[in-house]
Amino acid sequence: MQQPPEARATASTSAVPLHALTIPPLGPAHPGTICQGWVLKKRRKRMQGFARRWFTLQQSGILSYSFEPGQPIRDQIALPQAAISTAPGRRDIHVDSGNATFHIKCLSAQDFTMWMSAFRKFLAQDTPTSGRRSSLARSMQRSGYYSRTGQLVEEIGNTIDELQAAFNAWTEDDAKRRSIGLPRSKSAGGAKEHHKDHSGSVLGIFKKTHSQPSEHTPSYSTDTANHQNTSTPYNRIRTTLESLRYQHAALAKLMPVIPSIDVTAPTTAQASPLPTTHEEDDTPPTPTTGYGSASPFKRMSMISNTSDGSGVWFDAPDGAEEFVLEGTPGDEASEHKVLNSGDHSTVPSDAYSTADTESTSGDNSGPGTPEISPPEVGSSQVQRRTQLPSPIVGDEGSLFAVLKKNVGKDLSQVALPVTFNEPLTLLQKVAEELEYHELLNTAARITDPVERMCYVAAFAVSGYASTKLRTGRKGFNPMLAETFEDPRLKFIAEKVSHNPVVLAYHAEGEGWELYATSSGKTKFWGKSLEVIPQGTVHLKFGTEHFQWNRPSSFVRNIMMGTKYLEHCGKMTIENISTGMRCVLDFKESGYWGPSNIVSGIVSSPSGSTIAQLEGKWDEQMARKLDSSHLHVLWRITPFHRNAPEYYGFTTFGVTLNEITPDIQGKLPPTDSRFRPDVRALEEGKLDLAEDEKARIEEMQRERRRAGAERKPRWFKQSGDEWLYVGGYWEQRAHGWKDIEPMW
């Protein structure tokens, strides 16, 4: 039985020897727990080493940790959707789910064996079949990766089978002839040597091998006693053939992994592709709903053409994948080092294994499931696109050249070429800021006022995450009375003023209501362009009322160099019902220091500091518990691998201009999705987009000259604010017969 845990230890492994912390982990102590115990976990901040943490693995596949047994969970990962890489010689385990990564160092070789045995219960395993070619074809069909590379691997497999058959026939014929005293047959050996030479000349994979046979080489004939001399052609051919089969097995297993490494396990993509034989544990338990649809760790399954059009890539299969980082075949020094570490009985030093088959669950509806059922009209289960129809088209042009001709003018009144636009309107870009509205659902359920303020602050910062890969392109200026809706968060936005440009929007969720007025000014500073947001964001949880203003945004290097976007200034979030405040500081990036830093403090009504926040607007926000411990409130969703080529849109932003079956026939004629210039740019039709943009803008000028300018329909002005008057969703149910088309 384990000794009671000592006082909290946060010492680095460089200062405290491992044997001083070696406490054997406990077995399952509660129903539903597979494994639990003490391990060393790498801290989130750099150069802080490892700290001892209590880890628990549930039967549902959730791996979580806390400071001490019985204390609140600090973070967790769903193993069935993670990539697991190991370094057995160092007893290191790296678990990467795409949203979070745990770097773990076990305290002993026994601990490493115990944890890896538990983790392997969630490795996706292939059903054993006869023949490697059928396994390879099935793997490539499931992963969607069947290009020229896949064909070459299959050809290598065919060649290996032919070599194996020739070698077996040669050994059998040789054995028979020796048994009756006849000389060795030249035909079989000649055929073997001819095939060997031919394969070597074509594929270039036969190389000079070591004189000693491989310790992993199985016996292909009972007559091997006659060939004990390692310099004979028999042993050389046998060793070379086994090495070739060994290498082919590694390529076959690597093929379905290549597409998912870029997305889910970038840290393991640098590992050497080395083969291994993987022994199955008992039948893995079916994952339960421990990481259901409401989990914050869910990951969207993405399907896309590769950039060169050679194939299709999919997200990782529904099961953990294992990668071993140590050792290479033939690297005797590395192998010797691992074998002497005492861990060779756990995983071979030259092991590299990956699981291909999806683990099945009862309803097959867990997060990350690649298969998506066909969409049903009116159903919330809608298959949404993961990529725009066309990448960026046309040169963005010189923003400085345009600014130079309009010095002193309000840039909102300057007509820019369509190449300066991205295929979204400003109304849709406002909706993009609410991508992480789930944070508000969480805040609405929280009763602690300090923690609720922290989640509201995290939501306010998360609105800038969508600009991480943006380079200064602007959204299309909406027409007066143009609208945009998103039923996922009951969002409705409308342009309510043309000069100055003012947008009003309203959204609702589980226990919260958000509304705001958005407008802005611009200033040209010579090397940068400042966008100064105006308008206040209001958020209500019942009787509690929060409000805040947004800091300035800067487009840097508009004269020369690489343009980039950053946000600088103060954001003050105030709970006007209680007087509590949170001040967030978006810090300006320096030449050498970190960039996109956001720090903040939460103050009580009396002015005393009661909480501290830190993070980055393009990564995550966390509440600081003490000098080395953080509670992560929000973490950015990974971008699509080709996002820079598609205007830097997030997976959420890609869906904003899409007309899905659930809204087909329900949108008003004023919705931004119907704008022909935006649609043309999205589809890569640059000239058509330019013509349509000029036509639509001229139509609005004609309406203004004729005194027939459209009026706002869903919002009314109250002082400096525009408030939602209601009725949109009710009329949506009855149709839009009284609204004329705008385009």
C-alpha positions in Angstrom: 0.0 0.0 0.0 1.3 3.4 -0.9 2.6 5.8 1.7 0.7 9.1 2.3 1.8 11.8 -0.2 4.4 14.2 1.0 4.0 17.9 1.0 3.4 19.4 -2.4 6.7 19.1 -4.4 7.4 21.3 -7.4 11.2 20.8 -7.6 12.8 20.4 -11.0 14.3 17.0 -12.0 17.6 18.8 -12.3 17.6 19.5 -8.6 15.9 16.5 -7.1 17.1 12.9 -7.9 14.4 10.6 -9.2 14.9 8.0 -6.5 13.9 10.6 -3.9 10.4 10.7 -5.5 10.0 7.1 -6.4 6.7 6.1 -4.9 5.0 3.2 -6.5 1.6 4.2 -8.0 -1.6 2.8 -6.6 -3.8 0.4 -8.5 -7.4 1.2 -9.2 -9.0 2.6 -6.0 -12.4 3.4 -7.3 -14.8 1.8 -9.7 -14.1 3.1 -13.2 -10.4 3.8 -12.5 -7.9 1.8 -14.5 -4.7 3.3 -13.2 -3.6 6.1 -10.9 -0.4 7.2 -9.2 2.4 9.8 -9.0 4.4 10.8 -12.0 6.5 13.9 -13.0 4.7 16.3 -15.4 6.5 19.0 -17.3 5.2 22.4 -16.3 3.5 24.7 -18.8 6.1 27.5 -18.6 9.5 27.1 -20.2 12.7 26.3 -18.2 10.7 25.2 -15.1 11.4 21.5 -15.3 9.0 18.8 -14.0 6.7 18.7 -10.9 5.1 15.7 -9.2 1.5 15.3 -10.0 -1.2 12.8 -9.2 -2.5 11.2 -12.5 -5.7 9.1 -12.9 -6.9 7.1 -15.9 -10.6 6.3 -16.1 -12.2 3.5 -18.1 -13.8 6.2 -20.3 -10.4 7.0 -21.6 -10.0 10.3 -19.7 -6.5 10.9 -18.4 -6.5 13.7 -15.7 -4.2 15.0 -13.1 -4.3 17.1 -9.9 -1.9 18.4 -7.3 -2.8 15.8 -4.7 -5.2 12.8 -4.5 -8.7 14.1 -3.9 -8.0 17.6 -5.1 -9.8 19.2 -8.1 -8.8 18.2 -11.5 -6.3 20.6 -13.2 -6.6 19.3 -16.8 -7.6 16.2 -18.7 -7.1 14.5 -22.1 -9.3 12.0 -24.0 -6.9 9.2 -24.8 -9.0 7.7 -27.7 -8.3 10.9 -29.6 -4.6 11.3 -28.7 -1.2 10.5 -30.1 1.1 8.8 -27.6 4.8 9.0 -28.2 7.3 7.4 -25.8 11.1 7.4 -25.1 11.5 4.1 -23.1 15.1 4.8 -22.2 14.2 8.0 -20.5 10.8 6.7 -19.3 9.1 9.7 -21.0 5.5 9.6 -22.3 4.1 12.4 -24.4 0.3 12.5 -24.8 -1.0 15.0 -27.4 -4.7 15.4 -28.1 -4.4 18.3 -30.4 -5.9 20.7 -27.8 -3.5 19.8 -24.9 -0.3 18.0 -24.4 1.0 16.1 -21.3 4.8 15.6 -21.0 5.2 12.8 -18.4 8.3 11.3 -16.9 7.7 8.0 -15.0 9.5 7.5 -11.7 10.7 4.0 -12.5 10.7 1.4 -15.2 7.9 -0.4 -13.4 5.8 2.7 -13.5 6.5 3.2 -17.2 5.4 -0.4 -17.9 2.2 0.0 -15.8 1.2 3.3 -17.5 1.9 2.1 -21.0 0.0 -1.1 -20.4 -3.0 1.0 -19.3 -2.6 3.4 -22.3 -2.5 0.6 -24.8 -6.0 -0.4 -23.8 -7.1 2.6 -25.9 -4.7 2.0 -28.8 -6.7 1.4 -32.0 -5.7 -2.1 -33.2 -5.9 -3.7 -36.6 -7.7 -7.0 -37.0 -5.0 -9.6 -37.8 -5.3 -10.8 -41.4 -3.2 -13.0 -43.7 -0.8 -11.1 -45.9 0.6 -7.6 -45.6 -0.8 -6.4 -48.9 -4.4 -6.7 -47.8 -3.6 -5.0 -44.5 -1.8 -2.2 -46.3 -4.7 -1.7 -48.9 -7.3 -1.6 -46.1 -5.2 0.9 -44.1 -4.7 3.2 -47.1 -8.4 3.0 -48.1 -9.4 4.0 -44.6 -6.9 6.9 -44.4 -7.7 8.1 -47.9 -4.0 8.3 -48.7 -3.4 6.3 -51.9 -1.1 8.2 -54.1 2.0 7.4 -56.0 3.8 6.7 -52.7 1.2 4.2 -51.7 1.5 2.4 -55.1 5.3 2.1 -54.6 4.9 0.6 -51.2 2.5 -2.0 -52.5 4.9 -2.8 -55.4 7.6 -3.3 -52.8 5.3 -5.7 -51.0 4.7 -7.7 -54.1 8.5 -7.9 -54.8 9.1 -9.1 -51.2 6.5 -11.8 -51.6 8.1 -13.0 -54.8 11.6 -13.0 -53.2 10.2 -14.9 -50.3 8.7 -17.5 -52.5 11.9 -17.9 -54.5 14.0 -18.1 -51.4 11.7 -20.8 -49.8 11.8 -22.8 -53.1 15.6 -22.5 -53.2 16.1 -23.7 -49.6 13.6 -26.6 -50.0 15.3 -27.7 -53.3 18.7 -27.3 -51.7 17.7 -29.4 -48.7 16.3 -32.2 -50.9 19.4 -32.3 -53.0 21.7 -32.4 -49.9 19.6 -35.3 -48.5 20.1 -37.4 -51.5 23.7 -36.3 -52.2 23.0 -34.3 -55.4 24.8 -31.1 -56.2 23.0 -27.8 -55.5 20.5 -26.7 -58.2 21.7 -23.8 -60.2 18.3 -22.9 -61.6 16.7 -22.0 -58.3 19.7 -20.2 -57.0 20.1 -18.4 -60.4 16.5 -17.3 -60.4 16.9 -16.1 -56.8 20.1 -14.1 -57.6 18.6 -12.8 -60.8 15.5 -11.5 -59.0 17.7 -10.0 -56.3 19.8 -8.2 -58.7 16.8 -6.9 -60.7 15.0 -5.7 -57.6 18.2 -4.0 -56.3 18.6 -2.2 -59.6 15.1 -0.9 -59.8 14.3 0.0 -56.2 17.8 0.6 -54.8 17.0 -1.0 -51.5 19.4 -4.0 -51.3 22.5 -2.8 -49.5 25.5 -4.5 -48.1 24.5 -6.0 -44.7 26.3 -7.0 -41.6 27.9 -10.4 -41.5 26.0 -11.3 -38.4 22.4 -12.5 -38.9 19.6 -10.5 -37.3 18.5 -11.6 -33.9 14.9 -11.1 -35.0 15.3 -13.2 -38.1 13.0 -16.3 -38.1 14.1 -19.6 -39.5 12.8 -20.3 -43.0 14.1 -23.9 -43.2 14.8 -26.8 -40.9 18.1 -27.2 -42.7 19.8 -24.1 -41.3 22.3 -26.3 -39.5 24.1 -26.7 -42.8 24.5 -22.9 -43.2 26.0 -21.8 -39.9 28.8 -19.9 -41.7 27.6 -16.3 -41.6 29.6 -15.4 -44.7 27.6 -17.8 -46.9 25.2 -16.4 -49.5 22.4 -18.2 -47.7 22.8 -16.1 -44.6 23.4 -12.9 -46.5 20.2 -13.4 -48.5 18.2 -14.4 -45.5 19.4 -11.4 -43.5 18.8 -9.0 -46.4 15.3 -10.3 -47.0 14.4 -10.0 -43.4 15.7 -6.5 -43.3 13.7 -5.6 -46.4 10.5 -7.1 -44.9 11.3 -5.2 -41.7 11.6 -1.9 -43.6 8.4 -2.6 -45.6 6.4 -3.2 -42.4 7.5 0.2 -41.1 6.4 1.9 -44.4 3.1 0.1 -44.4 2.4 1.2 -40.8 3.6 4.7 -41.5 1.3 5.3 -44.5 -2.0 5.9 -42.7 -0.2 8.0 -40.1 1.3 10.6 -42.4 -1.9 12.7 -43.0 -2.7 13.0 -39.3 0.7 13.8 -37.9 0.5 17.4 -39.3 -2.7 18.1 -37.4 -2.7 16.1 -34.2 0.8 15.3 -33.3 3.3 17.8 -34.7 5.9 17.0 -32.1 6.0 13.3 -33.2 6.3 14.0 -36.9 10.1 14.3 -36.5 10.4 10.8 -35.1 12.2 8.2 -37.2 9.8 5.8 -38.8 10.9 2.5 -37.2 9.0 -0.8 -37.2 8.1 -3.0 -34.3 5.9 -5.9 -33.4 3.1 -4.8 -31.1 1.7 -7.3 -28.7 -2.0 -6.9 -28.0 -3.4 -6.6 -24.6 -6.8 -7.9 -23.6 -9.7 -6.7 -25.6 -9.9 -2.9 -25.0 -12.9 -1.6 -23.1 -15.5 0.3 -25.1 -15.1 4.0 -24.3 -18.0 5.5 -22.4 -19.5 8.9 -22.5 -16.7 10.4 -20.3 -15.8 12.7 -23.2 -19.2 13.3 -24.7 -20.3 16.1 -27.0 -20.3 18.6 -24.2 -16.7 18.0 -23.4 -14.3 21.0 -24.0 -11.8 18.6 -25.5 -13.8 17.5 -28.6 -12.1 17.8 -31.9 -13.7 18.3 -35.3 -13.0 15.8 -38.0 -11.6 17.5 -41.0 -11.4 16.3 -44.6 -9.5 18.2 -47.3 -7.6 17.9 -50.5 -3.9 18.1 -50.1 -2.2 21.2 -51.5 -0.8 19.4 -54.5 -4.0 17.6 -55.2 -2.3 14.2 -54.9 -4.6 12.7 -52.3 -6.9 13.2 -49.4 -6.1 13.5 -45.7 -8.2 12.8 -42.8 -8.1 13.5 -39.1 -6.7 10.8 -36.8 -8.7 7.6 -36.4 -10.9 7.2 -33.3 -8.3 5.6 -31.2 -5.0 6.5 -29.6 -1.8 6.2 -31.7 1.6 5.2 -30.3 5.0 6.5 -31.5 8.3 5.4 -30.0 11.0 8.0 -30.4 14.2 6.2 -29.4 16.6 4.1 -31.6 17.0 3.3 -35.3 17.7 0.0 -37.0 21.4 -0.5 -37.2 22.2 2.1 -34.7 24.1 -0.1 -32.3 25.1 2.7 -29.9 21.5 3.7 -29.5 20.3 0.1 -29.1 23.0 -0.6 -26.5 22.1 2.5 -24.6 18.4 1.5 -24.4 19.1 -2.2 -23.5 21.3 -1.1 -20.6 18.6 1.2 -19.3 16.6 -1.7 -17.9 13.5 -1.0 -20.0 14.1 -3.3 -22.9 11.6 -5.8 -21.6 8.8 -3.1 -22.0 9.3 -1.8 -25.6 12.1 -2.7 -28.1 14.6 0.1 -28.6 14.0 0.1 -32.3 10.2 0.0 -32.0 7.9 2.2 -33.9 4.2 1.2 -33.8 1.0 2.9 -34.8 -2.6 1.7 -34.4 -4.8 2.0 -37.5 -8.2 0.5 -36.7 -10.9 2.7 -35.2 -12.1 1.6 -31.8 -15.9 1.2 -31.8 -18.3 2.6 -29.4 -22.0 1.9 -28.9 -23.4 4.8 -30.8 -20.3 5.8 -32.8 -21.0 9.4 -32.0 -18.0 10.4 -30.0 -16.0 13.5 -30.9 -13.6 13.1 -33.8 -15.6 10.4 -35.5 -14.7 10.8 -39.2 -18.1 9.4 -40.4 -20.8 12.0 -40.5 -24.4 11.1 -41.1 -26.2 12.8 -44.0 -27.7 16.1 -42.9 -31.4 16.4 -42.3 -33.3 19.6 -42.9 -34.2 21.1 -39.6 -31.8 18.9 -37.7 -29.0 20.3 -35.5 -26.7 17.6 -36.9 -25.5 19.5 -40.0 -22.5 18.6 -42.1 -20.5 21.8 -42.5 -17.7 22.4 -44.9 -14.1 22.5 -43.7 -12.6 24.5 -46.5 -13.5 27.4 -48.9 -14.2 26.6 -52.5 -11.1 28.5 -53.7 -7.8 29.7 -52.1 -6.7 33.3 -52.2 -6.8 34.7 -55.8 -5.1 37.8 -57.0 -2.3 39.9 -55.5 -3.4 41.9 -52.4 -1.6 45.0 -53.8 0.0 47.8 -51.9 -2.1 49.3 -49.1 0.5 52.0 -48.7 -0.1 53.2 -52.3 -3.8 53.5 -51.6 -3.3 55.3 -48.3 -0.8 57.7 -49.9 -3.6 58.9 -52.3 -6.1 59.4 -49.4 -4.1 61.1 -46.7 -6.4 62.8 -44.2 -9.6 61.0 -45.5 -11.8 58.7 -43.6 -10.8 55.3 -45.1 -14.3 53.9 -44.5 -15.4 56.2 -47.3 -12.7 55.1 -49.7 -13.5 52.4 -52.2 -10.7 49.8 -52.3 -10.2 47.1 -54.9 -11.8 43.8 -54.2 -8.3 42.2 -53.8 -8.1 44.0 -50.4 -11.2 42.1 -49.3 -11.7 38.7 -47.8 -14.9 36.7 -48.6 -16.9 37.8 -45.5 -18.9 40.9 -44.8 -18.3 42.9 -41.6 -21.5 41.5 -40.2 -20.1 38.0 -40.6 -16.8 39.0 -39.1 -18.7 40.2 -36.0 -20.3 36.8 -35.7 -16.8 35.3 -36.0 -15.9 37.0 -32.7 -18.5 34.8 -31.0 -16.9 31.5 -32.0 -16.2 30.5 -28.4 -19.6 31.2 -27.1 -19.5 28.0 -25.1 -17.4 29.9 -22.6 -20.6 32.0 -21.9 -22.6 28.8 -21.3 -20.0 27.8 -18.8 -20.0 31.2 -17.1 -23.8 31.1 -16.9 -23.6 27.8 -14.9 -21.0 29.1 -12.4 -22.2 30.6 -9.1 -18.8 32.0 -8.0 -18.7 35.6 -9.1 -14.9 35.7 -9.4 -14.7 32.6 -11.6 -17.6 33.9 -13.7 -15.7 37.2 -14.3 -12.6 35.1 -15.3 -14.6 33.2 -17.9 -16.2 36.4 -19.3 -12.7 37.8 -19.6 -11.5 34.7 -21.4 -14.4 35.0 -23.8 -13.6 38.7 -24.5 -10.0 37.7 -25.4 -11.1 34.7 -27.5 -12.8 37.0 -29.9 -9.4 38.0 -31.3 -8.2 34.4 -31.9 -9.7 34.4 -35.4 -7.3 37.1 -36.5 -4.2 35.0 -35.7 -3.4 34.3 -39.4 -5.0 37.4 -40.9 -2.7 39.8 -42.8 -4.8 43.0 -43.0 -7.5 42.2 -45.6 -10.9 43.8 -44.7 -14.4 42.5 -44.8 -16.9 43.7 -47.4 -18.8 46.8 -46.2 -22.5 45.8 -45.8 -25.3 47.6 -47.5 -27.7 49.6 -45.2 -30.2 47.2 -43.6 -28.2 44.2 -44.7 -28.5 41.3 -42.2 -26.7 38.1 -41.1 -28.0 35.4 -38.9 -26.4 32.3 -37.2 -29.0 30.0 -35.6 -26.2 28.1 -33.7 -26.1 30.9 -31.1 -29.3 32.7 -32.1 -27.3 35.6 -33.6 -28.8 38.4 -35.7 -26.8 41.4 -37.0 -27.8 44.4 -39.1 -26.1 47.4 -40.6 -28.1 50.3 -39.0 -26.1 53.3 -40.3 -24.1 54.0 -43.4 -22.2 57.2 -42.5 -20.7 56.5 -40.1 -20.8 52.8 -40.6 -22.5 51.2 -37.5 -23.4 47.6 -37.0 -25.7 46.3 -34.3 -26.0 42.6 -33.2 -27.7 40.4 -30.7 -27.1 36.8 -29.5 -28.6 34.5 -27.0 -27.5 31.3 -25.3 -28.0 29.1 -22.3 -28.7 31.6 -19.5 -27.0 34.6 -21.2 -27.8 37.5 -23.6 -25.2 39.5 -25.5 -25.7 42.7 -27.6 -23.4 45.4 -28.9 -22.9 48.2 -31.4 -19.8 48.1 -33.5 -18.2 50.9 -35.4 -14.7 52.2 -35.8 -12.2 54.8 -37.0 -8.9 54.5 -38.7 -5.6 56.4 -38.3 -2.5 56.1 -40.6 0.8 56.4 -38.7 3.2 56.0 -41.6 4.3 52.4 -41.0 1.1 51.1 -39.5 -2.6 51.5 -39.7 -4.6 51.7 -36.5 -8.2 50.6 -36.3 -10.0 52.1 -33.2 -13.1 50.1 -32.3 -16.1 52.1 -31.0 -19.2 50.8 -29.3 -19.8 48.8 -26.1 -20.3 45.1 -25.7 -23.1 44.2 -23.2 -23.5 40.8 -21.6 -26.3 39.7 -19.2 -26.6 36.7 -17.0 -30.1 37.1 -15.5 -29.8 40.3 -13.4 -26.0 40.5 -13.7 -24.8 43.0 -16.3 -21.3 43.1 -17.8 -19.9 45.6 -20.3 -16.6 46.3 -21.9 -14.9 48.2 -24.7 -12.3 46.8 -27.1 -8.6 47.9 -27.6 -7.1 49.1 -30.8 -5.9 46.9 -33.6 -2.8 47.6 -35.7 -1.8 46.5 -39.2 2.0 46.6 -39.1 4.6 46.9 -41.9 2.3 48.3 -44.5 5.2 50.0 -46.3 7.6 47.1 -46.5 8.2 43.8 -44.9 5.6 41.1 -43.9 2.3 42.6 -42.8 0.9 41.3 -39.6 -2.0 42.2 -37.2 -1.7 42.8 -33.5 -4.0 44.2 -30.8 -2.7 46.6 -28.2 -4.3 48.6 -25.3 -6.5 48.2 -22.3 -9.8 46.3 -22.1 -11.9 47.0 -19.0 -14.7 44.6 -18.2 -17.1 45.8 -15.5 -19.9 44.1 -13.7 -22.1 47.1 -13.3 -24.4 45.1 -11.0 -21.8 44.4 -8.4 -18.9 46.8 -9.1 -16.4 44.1 -9.8 -13.9 44.9 -12.6 -11.3 43.1 -14.7 -8.6 45.1 -16.5 -6.9 43.2 -19.4 -3.7 44.6 -20.9 -3.0 43.6 -24.5 0.8 44.2 -24.7 2.6 45.5 -27.7 5.1 43.0 -29.2 8.8 43.8 -29.0 11.7 42.8 -31.2 13.0 40.0 -29.0 10.3 39.3 -26.4 7.2 37.2 -26.7 4.3 38.4 -28.7 0.5 38.7 -28.3 0.7 38.7 -24.5 -2.4 39.5 -22.5 -2.4 39.9 -18.7 -5.1 41.1 -16.4 -6.3 41.4 -12.8 -9.8 41.0 -11.3 -10.6 43.6 -8.7 -13.3 43.5 -6.0 -15.7 46.5 -5.6 -13.3 47.9 -3.0 -10.4 47.8 -5.5 -8.4 44.9 -4.0 -6.9 42.3 -6.4 -8.7 38.9 -6.1 -7.6 37.1 -9.2 -4.9 37.3 -11.9 -5.1 36.3 -15.5 -2.4 35.7 -18.1 -2.1 34.2 -21.6 -2.0 35.1 -25.3 -4.9 36.2 -27.4 -3.9 33.7 -30.1 -3.3 30.7 -27.8 -5.0 30.5 -24.5 -6.1 32.3 -21.3 -5.6 31.0 -17.8 -6.2 32.1 -14.2 -3.0 32.2 -12.2 -3.4 30.2 -9.0 0.1 30.7 -7.6 3.6 31.2 -8.9 3.7 28.0 -10.9 0.1 26.8 -11.2 -2.5 27.9 -13.8 -6.2 27.1 -14.4 -6.7 27.1 -18.2 -10.0 28.8 -19.0 -9.8 28.8 -22.8 -7.6 27.4 -25.5 -7.7 28.1 -29.2 -9.1 25.5 -31.6 -6.4 24.4 -34.0 -6.5 25.9 -37.5 -7.0 23.9 -40.6 -3.6 22.9 -42.0 -4.2 25.0 -45.2 -5.6 28.0 -43.4 -2.9 30.5 -44.6 -3.9 29.7 -48.2 -7.6 30.3 -47.5 -7.5 33.8 -46.0 -6.4 32.5 -42.6 -10.0 31.5 -41.7 -10.8 29.4 -38.7 -12.9 26.2 -39.1 -15.8 28.3 -37.7 -15.1 31.2 -40.1 -15.2 28.9 -43.1 -18.8 28.0 -42.3 -20.1 31.6 -42.0 -20.9 32.1 -45.7 -22.2 28.6 -46.3 -25.9 28.0 -46.9 -26.5 24.7 -45.1 -29.7 22.5 -45.4 -31.0 23.7 -42.0 -31.3 27.3 -43.2 -32.1 26.7 -46.9 -35.2 28.7 -47.7 -35.3 30.4 -44.3 -32.9 33.3 -44.9 -34.3 36.8 -45.7 -33.3 38.4 -49.0 -31.1 40.8 -47.0 -28.7 38.1 -45.7 -25.0 38.5 -46.4 -24.8 34.9 -47.8 -26.7 36.1 -50.9 -24.3 38.8 -51.9 -23.0 38.0 -55.3 -19.6 39.8 -54.9 -18.7 37.9 -51.7 -19.8 34.6 -53.3 -17.7 35.3 -56.4 -14.6 36.1 -54.4 -15.1 33.0 -52.3 -15.2 30.9 -55.5 -12.1 32.6 -56.9 -13.8 34.6 -59.6 -11.9 37.9 -59.1 -13.2 39.9 -62.1 -16.8 38.9 -61.4 -16.4 39.9 -57.8 -15.0 43.3 -58.8 -17.9 44.0 -61.2 -20.5 42.9 -58.7 -19.0 45.0 -55.9 -19.2 48.1 -58.1 -22.7 47.3 -59.2 -24.0 46.8 -55.7 -22.4 49.9 -54.4 -23.9 52.0 -57.3 -27.3 50.6 -56.5 -27.1 51.9 -53.0 -26.0 55.3 -54.2 -29.0 55.4 -56.6 -31.3 54.5 -53.7 -29.8 57.3 -51.6 -30.2 59.9 -54.4 -33.8 58.8 -54.9 -34.6 59.1 -51.2 -35.5 55.4 -51.1 -32.7 54.3 -48.7 -33.6 51.3 -46.6 -34.2 51.6 -42.9 -33.1 49.3 -40.1 -35.7 46.7 -39.4 -34.6 44.7 -36.3 -32.8 47.4 -34.2 -33.8 50.8 -32.9 -31.6 53.5 -31.6 -31.6 54.3 -27.8 -29.0 57.0 -27.1 -25.6 55.8 -28.3 -26.8 52.2 -28.5 -28.9 50.2 -31.0 -31.1 47.7 -29.2 -32.7 44.6 -30.7 -36.5 45.1 -31.0 -37.3 41.4 -31.5 -39.5 39.7 -34.0 -36.8 38.3 -36.3 -37.0 34.7 -35.4 -40.8 34.8 -35.3 -41.0 36.3 -38.8 -38.4 33.8 -40.0 -40.9 31.0 -39.2 -43.5 32.7 -41.5 -41.3 33.7 -44.4 -40.0 37.0 -45.9 -42.6 37.9 -48.5 -42.7 41.6 -47.5 -38.9 42.1 -47.9 -37.6 43.0 -51.3 -34.3 41.6 -52.6 -31.3 43.9 -52.0 -28.9 42.8 -54.7 
